[in-house]
Structure formats: structure tokens, C-alpha cells
Amino acid sequence: MEQWLSVISEVGFPIVVTLFLLNRIESKLDTLNHSIQMLPMQLEKK
């Protein structure tokens, strides 16, 4: 049991950090994707 707690404590933090960073990157990629899709419409207006 003690070995499992050690493994979870060592691996758990990097997993949480990775998931947090992936979540942030995903929202930024969604914004970038939307901007790229709107670009042709903006260029037509000019």
C-alpha cells in the first residue's frame, strides 16, 4: 500500500499539471481556429 501512495504522489502532480496546460492550450486553439475561419469574411469586407 505504501508503494502505491508513493507512485501516486510522484505521478499525480505531473498529470494534473499536464491536464491543466492542455486545457489552456485547447481554449487558445479554439480562439485561433475561429479567427482563421473569420479571416476570409473580413478580407471580403475590405
N, C-alpha and C positions, 0 to 999 in steps of 0.2 A: 504493500500500500504506500509505503514511504517513497518508493521509486517512482510510482505513478504521480504523486504530488510534485516530485522534483521535475519530472518530464513536463507536466502541465505548466508549472511555473516558468520553466525555461522556454517553452514553445508558445505559450499563451500570449505573452506580450507582443512578440513579433507578428503573430497572426492578427491581433487586434489593430496594431499599427498599420499593417498591410491593408486590412479591410477598410480602415478609415481613409487611407490615402486613395484607394481605388474608388471609394465613394466620391471623394472630392474631384478626382480626375474625370469620373463619369459625368458629373454635372457640368464641368467645364467643356467636355467634348460635346455634350448636348447643345450647349450655347453656341459653340463653334459651328456645329453642323447646321443649326438654324440660320446662323449668319451667312454661311456659304449658300444655303438654299435661297435666301432672300436676295443675294447679290445680283442675279440676272434681272430681277424686277427693279432693283434700284438703278441699274445701268440703263434700263429701258426708259426710265423717267427722265434721264438726262439727255 
